[in-house]
Amino acid sequence: MDALQTRSRTPSLPESSIVLLGILFAIVGLTFRDSFGFSSLLAAIGIGLVIAGTVYIAVEGPEVVRLSLVFISLVALPLLSYGGVVRWVGGSMIGAVVGGALYTRISK
């Protein structure tokens, strides 16, 4: 019965491979241009993968904390391109992600 309740904790694709795949997507998307917008979409997906993978690797802690900080960073980053109060909100969210990552590293 215990064998049925244990879960495999090994990921199918290592986090570093996700970051490298994101870098590859971003480079290809920024290098080649097309008229349909596929390259811009590929670059955006690549940048998102790099950010998400980097935050996921940087945070040490429970899975919920890691995924929450990844989500916050992906939401906050586009807010930095706006002006005024929205930029400050995005900056404070990025600060919360950095603070959370540092806290999880120091607390262990």
N, C-alpha and C positions, 0 to 999 in steps of 0.2 A: 504494500500500500504506500510505503514511503517513496518508492521509486516512481510512482505515478505523480506524486506531489512535487518532486524536485523539478526545477526548470533549468534549462541550459542557459547559461549566462554568456556564452560566446556569441559575439555578433557575426552575422553572415558576411559583412564587409567591414574591415577595420576603419576606424574614424579617420586615420591618416589617408587612406585611399579615397575617402569622400572629399577631403580637402584637396588632394591632388587632382581628382576628377573635376572639381569646381574650378581650379586654376586652369586646367586644360580647356574647359568650356568657356571661361572668361577670355582667355587668349584667342581662341578660335572666333568667338563672337565679336571681339573687338578688332580683329585683324581683317576678317572678310565681311563684305557688305553685300546685301541683296535688296531687291525691291519689295519683298514681301514682309520684311521685318523679322525673319527667323534669326538672323545674327544678333539683333538686339535682344530678343527673347533668350537666346542661348547665353549671351553675356550676363543678363540679369539672373538667370538660373545659376550660372557659374559663380557669380559674386555672392548670391545667397547661400550656396553650398559651402563656399569658403568661410563665410561668416559663421554659419551654423556649425560647421565642423570644428572651427577654431574655438568657439565658445564651449562646445560640448567637450572638447579635449581639455580645455583650461579648467573647467569646473570639476571638482572632486566631491562627490556626495551621492545622495540618492538619485534615482532616475528622474523622479518628479522635479527635483530642484534643477537638474541639468536641462531637462526639456523646457521648463518654465523660463530659465534664463536665455535659452536659445530663441524661444518665441518672442520674448521681450526685445532681444537685440534685433531680430528681423523686423519687428514692428517699429522700433525706434530709429533705425538707421535712415529710412526715407524721410522721417520728420526733420532731420537735420538740413535738408535741402530747402525747406521753407524759411520764412523770416518771422521775426517777432517772438511771440509767446510760444508758438508751435515749435520753434527751434530750441527754446529753453526746455520745453517738455521733453523733446527728443534727447537733448543733452543730459537731462536729469535721469532719464531712463537708461541711457548708456552708462552713466555714473553708477546707477543701481546694479547694472549687470557686472561692471568691473568690481564694485564693492562686494557683491555676492560671490564672485569668483575668488576674490582675495580671501574672503571670510571662510569659504569652504577649504581653501588651501591651508590657511593658518590654523583652523580649528582641529585639523587632524594631527 
